[in-house]
Amino acid sequence: MSTFLVTGCGRGVGLALTKALLARGDRVIGSLRGGEAPLTHERFELVRFDVRDRAAILAAASSVRGPVDVLVNNAGIIGPRTPALAMDFDAFAETLDINVLGALRVVQAFLPHLREAPEAKVLTISSQLGSMAYPGSDRIAYRASKAALNKLMQGLALDLAADGIAVLTAHPGWVRTDMGGAGADIAPDESAAGLLALVDRLTLETTGRFLDWDGSPRPW
Ligand SMILES: NC(=O)c1ccc[n+]([C@@H]2O[C@H](COP(=O)([O-])OP(=O)(O)OC[C@H]3O[C@@H](n4cnc5c(N)ncnc54)[C@H](OP(=O)(O)O)[C@@H]3O)[C@@H](O)[C@H]2O)c1
């Protein structure tokens, strides 16, 4: 049984990951920023924080006991629809704050728990829209945030290797969630199963990669 921390466990891919992990016998510490717990289970523990709130994340981390084997940076927003030349700057800054800085705040706060685990891992849910090889200007704030997140995780993979912690950045597919919409390609369960298969195989030898949910490599 491994312990996973999943941010944004209340809906979408985060909820599907949480359910899949509990079904296979793992323990889940799930984060919510508001509302009711999505489920009750003897191996599920709820922590509360908004990924913009460093103090709340640190408080949550200090409330947790023991090692975290896998930290899953899942929480994210799609950000403003406004094109670059008519950018809503506050909304762009919020998108970066949540999608990029939020992931780093969570890694920093939970690092002591990762260091307690023998073969700790970080799985960060990014997006193909952040790939430099995938041009497009719609949702540019989101694209830019995921590109920055990718660079951050590529760097963290190098930094965390010293602690024996492996890092995987993954595109979850186009998933039928509130963010992906009803017309998306795959169900959250399918994405979650693919992502867990990837993180299960992740080692220090394969750290620092950007993969699709089905395991195919994604260009940065
Ligand atoms: N769906 C897709 O097709 C797709 C494609 C590529 C990448 N992704 C990525 O996959 C991840 C999950 O997406 P999803 O489709 O499941 O999205 P979703 O259904 O919109 O869910 C987003 C999750 O992030 C949480 N969240 C948002 N802002 C937060 C904040 N400030 N602090 C803490 N939690 C916050 C939400 O919590 P609340 O319930 O409190 O709002 C919710 O749990 C995201 O990183 C997204 O960018 C999704």
The ligand as an SDF file (V2000), in Angstrom:
LIG
                    3D

 48 52  0  0  0  0  0  0  0  0999 V2000
   -9.7080   17.7080  -18.9500 N   0  0  0  0  0  0  0  0  0  0  0  0
   -8.7880   17.7410  -19.9080 C   0  0  0  0  0  0  0  0  0  0  0  0
   -9.0630   17.4370  -21.0910 O   0  0  0  0  0  0  0  0  0  0  0  0
   -7.3720   18.1190  -19.5740 C   0  0  0  0  0  0  0  0  0  0  0  0
   -6.4480   18.1370  -20.6260 C   0  0  0  0  0  0  0  0  0  0  0  0
   -5.1270   18.4620  -20.3420 C   0  0  0  0  0  0  0  0  0  0  0  0
   -4.7460   18.7410  -19.0430 C   0  0  0  0  0  0  0  0  0  0  0  0
   -5.6750   18.7190  -18.0390 N   0  0  0  0  0  0  0  0  0  0  0  0
   -5.2040   19.0150  -16.6840 C   0  0  0  0  0  0  0  0  0  0  0  0
   -5.6330   17.9980  -15.8020 O   0  0  0  0  0  0  0  0  0  0  0  0
   -5.7950   18.5330  -14.4870 C   0  0  0  0  0  0  0  0  0  0  0  0
   -7.1890   18.1880  -13.9690 C   0  0  0  0  0  0  0  0  0  0  0  0
   -8.1220   18.7530  -14.8840 O   0  0  0  0  0  0  0  0  0  0  0  0
   -9.6780   18.3860  -14.8700 P   0  0  0  0  0  0  0  0  0  0  0  0
  -10.0550   18.1890  -16.2860 O   0  0  0  0  0  0  0  0  0  0  0  0
   -9.9680   17.3520  -13.8730 O   0  0  0  0  0  0  0  0  0  0  0  0
  -10.2490   19.8070  -14.4080 O   0  0  0  0  0  0  0  0  0  0  0  0
  -11.5410   20.1900  -13.5500 P   0  0  0  0  0  0  0  0  0  0  0  0
  -12.5850   19.1690  -13.7170 O   0  0  0  0  0  0  0  0  0  0  0  0
  -11.8070   21.6080  -13.9210 O   0  0  0  0  0  0  0  0  0  0  0  0
  -10.9840   20.1200  -12.0390 O   0  0  0  0  0  0  0  0  0  0  0  0
   -9.9720   20.9970  -11.6360 C   0  0  0  0  0  0  0  0  0  0  0  0
   -9.5630   20.6500  -10.2270 C   0  0  0  0  0  0  0  0  0  0  0  0
   -8.5530   21.5840   -9.8100 O   0  0  0  0  0  0  0  0  0  0  0  0
   -8.9640   22.1580   -8.5690 C   0  0  0  0  0  0  0  0  0  0  0  0
   -8.4920   23.5230   -8.4160 N   0  0  0  0  0  0  0  0  0  0  0  0
   -8.6350   24.5540   -9.2810 C   0  0  0  0  0  0  0  0  0  0  0  0
   -8.1030   25.6740   -8.7540 N   0  0  0  0  0  0  0  0  0  0  0  0
   -7.6100   25.3470   -7.5420 C   0  0  0  0  0  0  0  0  0  0  0  0
   -6.9510   26.0620   -6.5230 C   0  0  0  0  0  0  0  0  0  0  0  0
   -6.6950   27.3780   -6.6330 N   0  0  0  0  0  0  0  0  0  0  0  0
   -6.5720   25.3990   -5.4000 N   0  0  0  0  0  0  0  0  0  0  0  0
   -6.8460   24.0750   -5.2600 C   0  0  0  0  0  0  0  0  0  0  0  0
   -7.4830   23.3430   -6.1860 N   0  0  0  0  0  0  0  0  0  0  0  0
   -7.8580   23.9690   -7.3190 C   0  0  0  0  0  0  0  0  0  0  0  0
  -10.4840   22.1240   -8.6280 C   0  0  0  0  0  0  0  0  0  0  0  0
  -11.0230   22.3060   -7.3390 O   0  0  0  0  0  0  0  0  0  0  0  0
  -12.4970   22.9590   -7.1350 P   0  0  0  0  0  0  0  0  0  0  0  0
  -13.4620   21.8130   -7.3070 O   0  0  0  0  0  0  0  0  0  0  0  0
  -12.4170   23.5020   -5.7450 O   0  0  0  0  0  0  0  0  0  0  0  0
  -12.6570   24.0240   -8.1690 O   0  0  0  0  0  0  0  0  0  0  0  0
  -10.7240   20.7560   -9.2410 C   0  0  0  0  0  0  0  0  0  0  0  0
  -10.5880   19.7470   -8.2610 O   0  0  0  0  0  0  0  0  0  0  0  0
   -5.5460   20.0350  -14.6090 C   0  0  0  0  0  0  0  0  0  0  0  0
   -4.2230   20.3200  -14.2180 O   0  0  0  0  0  0  0  0  0  0  0  0
   -5.7300   20.3000  -16.0910 C   0  0  0  0  0  0  0  0  0  0  0  0
   -5.0210   21.4280  -16.5390 O   0  0  0  0  0  0  0  0  0  0  0  0
   -6.9840   18.4120  -18.2720 C   0  0  0  0  0  0  0  0  0  0  0  0
  1  2  1  0
  2  3  2  0
  2  4  1  0
  4  5  1  0
  4 48  2  0
  5  6  2  0
  6  7  1  0
  7  8  2  0
  8  9  1  0
  8 48  1  0
  9 10  1  0
  9 46  1  0
 10 11  1  0
 11 12  1  0
 11 44  1  0
 12 13  1  0
 13 14  1  0
 14 15  2  0
 14 16  1  0
 14 17  1  0
 17 18  1  0
 18 19  2  0
 18 20  1  0
 18 21  1  0
 21 22  1  0
 22 23  1  0
 23 24  1  0
 23 42  1  0
 24 25  1  0
 25 26  1  0
 25 36  1  0
 26 27  1  0
 26 35  1  0
 27 28  2  0
 28 29  1  0
 29 30  1  0
 29 35  2  0
 30 31  1  0
 30 32  2  0
 32 33  1  0
 33 34  2  0
 34 35  1  0
 36 37  1  0
 36 42  1  0
 37 38  1  0
 38 39  2  0
 38 40  1  0
 38 41  1  0
 42 43  1  0
 44 45  1  0
 44 46  1  0
 46 47  1  0
M  CHG  2   8   1  16  -1
M  END
$$$$
